[in-house]
């Protein structure tokens, strides 16, 4: 069997896609899997690192503001559809899977035009534009939140949860390894700050302003900044003279980072929320306010309404986030309450369940 998996742009699309691919290989070790991404985006590096082949399309997104760059959109889209049709023709997949992102649109449309059954996976509580358009041709739509029949035909929906990398599921077994990797003191509290795979300006600026407060509290901090802020972060840390805060542009071994964290400060992207549920870590969520239809706030509220996480609005973060994080670090009872509630929302078999749906589509095609 052959599968195309398409999408990307951010870790929130890429890592679920890789998790699905890994489960397909478990179900069928002889399966051939080809990824299709967008040229110049992070999937072109992350996917080969995970051991899979990938083809790139010249597709670009359309910007909301008026800009000359939007004039290139229809041409890039046409080129991408033509290239996607070539890829589908040459690879001849049995099923095509889309996880959202620029590349999944032309790829899945080309697959559908060739008679290939398609499955789309929607990570967020508010469906993305690409997936809403593709739903017309999809045979199956796997979602992470209830109520998605507001966007998709109910008979196509399967509530599976979001796929998470296998190593994340076993994070609790990595505490000793995590402390060794990050050089941590087991007697001190540890805060993990993650703004997504590309960093988050609000969280970075909050950390920069609060370095002295964290150091004075004796808290160890693992801070993922993204590539554009890393030099500024390291300069700020050096100026404090503290050895308790460490900055990383990207953390590859997230299982170990979660393992050592007593509290996590994070954006509320779908992947981050799903990982936090799975590892059961007390979290302070700071939704990205410019996300489409404010879907990160909706993702966060799904936890907050179950008393499974705390929420700080982006506009309030610079004034209150440091205090909120420090207060939670010093409140073991509240930490335990959040741990208990957030773990109840985990869906550890999501990747396997989606992979099974993919295989079912192949079976229906043959029957």
C-alpha positions as CSV (number, residue, x, y, z in Angstrom):
1,X,0.0,0.0,0.0
2,X,1.1,3.6,-0.8
3,X,0.1,6.7,1.1
4,X,0.6,10.4,0.5
5,X,0.5,12.6,3.6
6,X,0.4,16.3,3.0
7,X,0.5,19.5,5.0
8,X,2.8,21.4,7.3
9,X,4.0,25.0,7.8
10,X,4.2,24.6,11.6
11,X,5.0,21.8,14.1
12,X,1.3,21.7,14.8
13,X,0.8,20.2,11.4
14,X,4.0,18.3,10.9
15,X,4.3,16.3,14.0
16,X,0.8,14.9,13.9
17,X,1.5,13.9,10.2
18,X,4.6,12.1,11.3
19,X,2.8,10.3,14.1
20,X,0.2,9.1,11.6
21,X,2.9,7.9,9.3
22,X,4.6,6.0,12.1
23,X,1.4,4.2,13.0
24,X,0.8,3.3,9.3
25,X,4.2,1.7,9.3
26,X,3.3,-0.3,12.4
27,X,0.1,-1.5,10.8
28,X,1.8,-2.2,7.5
29,X,5.6,-2.3,7.7
30,X,5.9,-2.7,3.9
31,X,3.8,0.5,3.3
32,X,5.4,3.2,1.1
33,X,4.8,6.7,2.5
34,X,5.5,10.0,0.7
35,X,5.1,13.4,2.3
36,X,4.2,16.5,0.3
37,X,5.0,19.9,1.8
38,X,5.6,23.5,0.9
39,X,9.0,24.6,-0.4
40,X,10.9,26.6,2.2
41,X,8.8,25.5,5.1
42,X,9.9,23.6,8.2
43,X,8.5,20.3,7.0
44,X,11.2,20.1,4.3
45,X,13.7,19.6,7.2
46,X,11.7,17.9,9.9
47,X,10.2,15.2,7.8
48,X,13.5,13.8,6.4
49,X,14.8,14.0,9.9
50,X,12.0,11.6,10.9
51,X,13.0,9.2,8.1
52,X,10.5,9.9,5.4
53,X,10.8,11.2,1.8
54,X,9.1,14.5,1.0
55,X,8.3,16.5,-2.2
56,X,7.9,20.2,-2.1
57,X,5.3,22.4,-3.8
58,X,5.8,26.2,-4.6
59,X,2.5,27.0,-2.9
60,X,2.2,30.1,-0.6
61,X,-0.5,31.4,1.7
62,X,-2.6,34.4,1.0
63,X,-2.1,37.2,3.4
64,X,-5.0,39.0,5.1
65,X,-3.5,42.4,4.6
66,X,-3.3,44.1,1.2
67,X,0.2,43.3,-0.2
68,X,1.8,42.7,-3.6
69,X,2.8,39.3,-2.4
70,X,-0.8,38.2,-2.8
71,X,-0.5,38.8,-6.6
72,X,1.7,35.7,-6.7
73,X,-0.9,33.5,-5.0
74,X,-2.9,32.3,-8.0
75,X,0.2,31.6,-10.0
76,X,1.8,29.6,-7.2
77,X,-1.4,27.7,-6.6
78,X,-1.7,26.8,-10.3
79,X,2.0,25.6,-10.3
80,X,1.4,23.6,-7.1
81,X,-1.7,21.9,-8.5
82,X,0.2,20.9,-11.7
83,X,3.1,19.6,-9.6
84,X,0.8,17.8,-7.2
85,X,-0.9,16.0,-10.1
86,X,2.5,14.9,-11.3
87,X,3.4,13.5,-7.9
88,X,0.1,11.7,-7.6
89,X,0.4,10.3,-11.1
90,X,4.0,9.0,-10.5
91,X,3.5,7.8,-6.9
92,X,0.0,6.3,-7.4
93,X,-1.1,6.4,-3.8
94,X,-3.9,4.2,-2.4
95,X,-5.0,6.9,0.0
96,X,-4.1,10.6,0.5
97,X,-4.1,12.2,4.0
98,X,-4.2,15.9,4.7
99,X,-3.3,17.5,8.0
100,X,-3.8,21.2,7.1
101,X,-1.3,23.8,5.9
102,X,-0.7,25.2,2.4
103,X,0.4,22.1,0.6
104,X,-2.5,19.9,1.6
105,X,-5.0,21.8,-0.6
106,X,-3.5,21.2,-4.0
107,X,-2.2,17.8,-3.0
108,X,-5.5,16.4,-1.8
109,X,-7.4,18.1,-4.7
110,X,-5.1,16.4,-7.2
111,X,-5.5,13.1,-5.4
112,X,-9.3,13.4,-5.5
113,X,-9.2,14.3,-9.2
114,X,-7.3,11.0,-9.7
115,X,-9.9,9.0,-7.9
116,X,-7.8,8.5,-4.8
117,X,-9.8,8.4,-1.5
118,X,-8.8,11.2,0.9
119,X,-8.9,11.7,4.6
120,X,-8.4,15.0,6.4
121,X,-7.4,15.6,9.9
122,X,-8.5,18.8,11.7
123,X,-6.5,19.5,14.8
124,X,-8.4,22.6,16.1
125,X,-11.7,23.4,17.6
126,X,-12.4,25.8,14.6
127,X,-11.8,24.3,11.2
128,X,-9.2,25.7,9.0
129,X,-10.0,27.1,5.5
130,X,-8.1,24.4,3.6
131,X,-9.9,21.6,5.4
132,X,-13.3,23.2,5.1
133,X,-12.8,23.4,1.3
134,X,-11.5,19.9,1.1
135,X,-14.3,18.4,3.2
136,X,-16.5,18.2,0.0
137,X,-14.2,15.5,-1.4
138,X,-13.1,13.8,1.8
139,X,-14.3,10.3,2.5
140,X,-13.3,10.6,6.2
141,X,-12.7,13.6,8.5
142,X,-10.9,13.0,11.8
143,X,-11.3,15.7,14.5
144,X,-10.1,16.4,18.0
145,X,-13.1,18.2,19.4
146,X,-16.8,17.5,19.6
147,X,-19.2,19.8,17.8
148,X,-17.2,19.8,14.5
149,X,-20.4,19.0,12.5
150,X,-20.7,22.8,12.5
151,X,-18.0,22.7,9.8
152,X,-18.2,19.2,8.3
153,X,-20.8,16.6,7.3
154,X,-21.6,14.6,10.4
155,X,-21.5,11.3,8.6
156,X,-17.8,11.8,7.6
157,X,-16.6,12.7,11.1
158,X,-14.6,10.5,13.5
159,X,-13.7,11.9,16.9
160,X,-10.2,10.6,17.3
161,X,-8.2,13.3,19.1
162,X,-4.9,14.7,17.8
163,X,-2.0,12.5,17.0
164,X,1.0,12.9,19.3
165,X,4.5,11.5,18.8
166,X,5.0,8.2,20.6
167,X,7.9,9.4,22.7
168,X,5.6,12.1,24.3
169,X,3.4,9.3,25.6
170,X,6.2,7.9,27.7
171,X,7.5,11.3,29.0
172,X,7.1,10.2,32.7
173,X,9.8,7.6,32.2
174,X,12.3,10.3,31.1
175,X,12.6,12.4,34.3
176,X,16.2,11.3,35.1
177,X,17.3,11.5,31.5
178,X,15.7,14.9,31.2
179,X,17.5,16.3,34.2
180,X,20.7,15.0,32.8
181,X,20.1,16.4,29.4
182,X,19.2,19.9,30.7
183,X,21.6,19.9,33.7
184,X,18.9,20.4,36.3
185,X,18.8,20.4,40.1
186,X,16.3,17.8,41.3
187,X,15.6,20.0,44.4
188,X,14.4,23.0,42.4
189,X,11.1,23.7,40.7
190,X,11.3,23.7,36.9
191,X,9.2,25.9,34.5
192,X,9.0,25.0,30.8
193,X,8.1,27.9,28.4
194,X,7.2,27.0,24.9
195,X,5.7,29.3,22.2
196,X,5.4,26.7,19.5
197,X,8.0,25.6,17.1
198,X,8.8,29.1,15.9
199,X,8.6,30.8,19.2
200,X,6.1,33.4,20.5
201,X,6.9,37.1,20.8
202,X,4.6,37.7,23.8
203,X,6.1,34.7,25.8
204,X,9.6,35.7,24.8
205,X,9.2,39.3,25.9
206,X,7.5,38.1,29.1
207,X,10.5,35.9,29.9
208,X,13.0,38.6,29.1
209,X,11.2,41.0,31.5
210,X,10.8,38.4,34.2
211,X,14.3,36.8,34.3
212,X,15.2,38.4,37.6
213,X,11.9,37.4,39.2
214,X,12.5,33.7,38.2
215,X,16.1,33.8,39.4
216,X,15.1,35.4,42.7
217,X,12.5,32.7,43.2
218,X,15.1,30.0,42.6
219,X,13.1,28.5,39.7
220,X,14.8,26.7,36.9
221,X,13.5,27.7,33.4
222,X,13.8,25.9,30.1
223,X,12.8,28.5,27.5
224,X,12.2,27.6,23.9
225,X,12.5,30.9,22.0
226,X,12.4,30.1,18.3
227,X,15.3,31.0,16.0
228,X,14.7,34.7,15.7
229,X,14.8,35.5,19.4
230,X,17.6,33.1,20.6
231,X,20.5,35.6,20.5
232,X,18.5,38.3,22.3
233,X,17.4,35.7,24.9
234,X,20.9,34.5,25.6
235,X,22.2,38.1,25.9
236,X,19.4,38.9,28.4
237,X,20.2,35.7,30.4
238,X,23.9,36.6,30.5
239,X,23.1,40.1,31.8
240,X,21.4,38.6,34.8
241,X,24.3,36.4,35.8
242,X,21.9,33.6,36.6
243,X,22.6,30.0,35.7
244,X,19.0,28.9,36.4
245,X,17.5,30.0,33.0
246,X,18.5,28.3,29.7
247,X,17.3,29.3,26.3
248,X,16.9,27.0,23.3
249,X,15.9,28.0,19.8
250,X,14.2,24.6,19.3
251,X,13.8,21.6,21.6
252,X,13.9,18.3,19.7
253,X,13.6,16.0,22.8
254,X,10.3,17.4,24.0
255,X,9.5,14.2,25.9
256,X,12.4,15.0,28.3
257,X,11.4,18.7,28.5
258,X,7.9,17.8,29.5
259,X,9.3,15.1,31.9
260,X,11.2,17.6,34.1
261,X,8.6,20.4,34.0
262,X,6.5,21.1,37.1
263,X,4.6,23.8,35.2
264,X,4.3,24.7,31.5
265,X,3.6,28.1,30.0
266,X,2.5,27.6,26.4
267,X,0.5,28.9,23.5
268,X,-2.7,27.0,22.9
269,X,-2.1,25.5,19.5
270,X,-3.8,22.1,18.9
271,X,-0.6,20.1,19.1
272,X,0.6,21.8,22.3
273,X,-2.8,21.3,24.0
274,X,-2.9,17.6,23.0
275,X,0.6,17.0,24.3
276,X,-0.1,18.7,27.6
277,X,-3.2,16.5,28.0
278,X,-1.1,13.4,27.3
279,X,1.8,14.2,29.7
280,X,-0.6,15.6,32.3
281,X,1.4,18.8,33.1
282,X,-0.1,21.8,34.9
283,X,-0.3,24.5,32.3
284,X,-0.8,28.3,31.9
285,X,-2.1,28.8,28.4
286,X,-1.6,32.1,26.5
287,X,-3.6,31.8,23.2
288,X,-2.3,33.6,20.2
289,X,-4.9,36.2,19.5
290,X,-4.3,36.5,15.8
291,X,-5.0,32.8,15.1
292,X,-7.8,32.3,12.6
293,X,-11.2,32.9,14.2
294,X,-9.3,33.0,17.6
295,X,-9.2,29.2,17.5
296,X,-6.4,29.1,20.1
297,X,-8.7,30.7,22.7
298,X,-11.3,28.1,21.9
299,X,-8.7,25.3,22.2
300,X,-7.7,26.7,25.6
301,X,-11.2,27.2,26.9
302,X,-11.9,23.5,26.2
303,X,-9.4,22.9,29.0
304,X,-10.2,25.9,31.3
305,X,-13.9,25.0,31.4
306,X,-12.9,21.6,32.7
307,X,-10.6,23.1,35.3
308,X,-7.7,21.5,33.5
309,X,-5.5,24.6,32.8
310,X,-5.2,28.2,33.6
311,X,-5.7,31.0,31.0
312,X,-3.8,34.3,30.6
313,X,-4.9,36.5,27.8
314,X,-2.2,37.7,25.4
315,X,-2.9,41.4,26.2
316,X,-2.5,40.7,29.9
317,X,0.6,38.4,29.7
318,X,3.3,41.1,30.2
319,X,1.5,42.3,33.4
320,X,0.4,39.0,35.0
321,X,2.0,36.0,33.4
322,X,5.2,35.9,35.5
323,X,3.1,36.1,38.8
324,X,0.6,33.5,37.6
325,X,3.4,31.0,36.7
326,X,5.3,31.6,40.0
327,X,2.0,31.3,42.0
328,X,1.3,28.0,40.4
329,X,4.8,26.7,41.0
330,X,4.4,27.4,44.7
331,X,0.9,25.7,44.9
332,X,1.3,21.9,44.9
333,X,-2.4,21.4,45.5
334,X,-3.4,23.4,42.5
335,X,-0.8,21.6,40.4
336,X,-2.2,18.2,41.4
337,X,-5.8,19.4,40.6
338,X,-4.8,20.5,37.1
339,X,-2.8,17.3,36.5
340,X,-5.8,15.2,37.4
341,X,-8.2,17.1,35.2
342,X,-6.0,17.5,32.2
343,X,-5.1,13.8,32.0
344,X,-8.8,13.0,31.7
345,X,-8.9,14.8,28.3
346,X,-6.0,12.8,26.8
347,X,-6.5,10.6,23.8
348,X,-3.3,8.5,23.6
349,X,-4.5,6.3,20.7
350,X,-5.3,9.1,18.3
351,X,-2.5,8.4,15.8
352,X,-3.4,4.7,15.8
353,X,-7.1,5.4,15.4
354,X,-6.5,7.7,12.4
355,X,-4.2,5.2,10.8
356,X,-6.9,2.6,11.1
357,X,-9.3,4.9,9.4
358,X,-6.8,5.4,6.6
359,X,-6.4,1.7,6.0
360,X,-10.2,1.3,6.0
361,X,-10.5,3.7,3.1
362,X,-8.1,1.5,1.1
363,X,-10.3,-1.4,1.9
364,X,-13.4,0.4,0.7
365,X,-11.6,1.4,-2.5
366,X,-10.9,-2.3,-3.2
367,X,-14.4,-3.5,-2.4
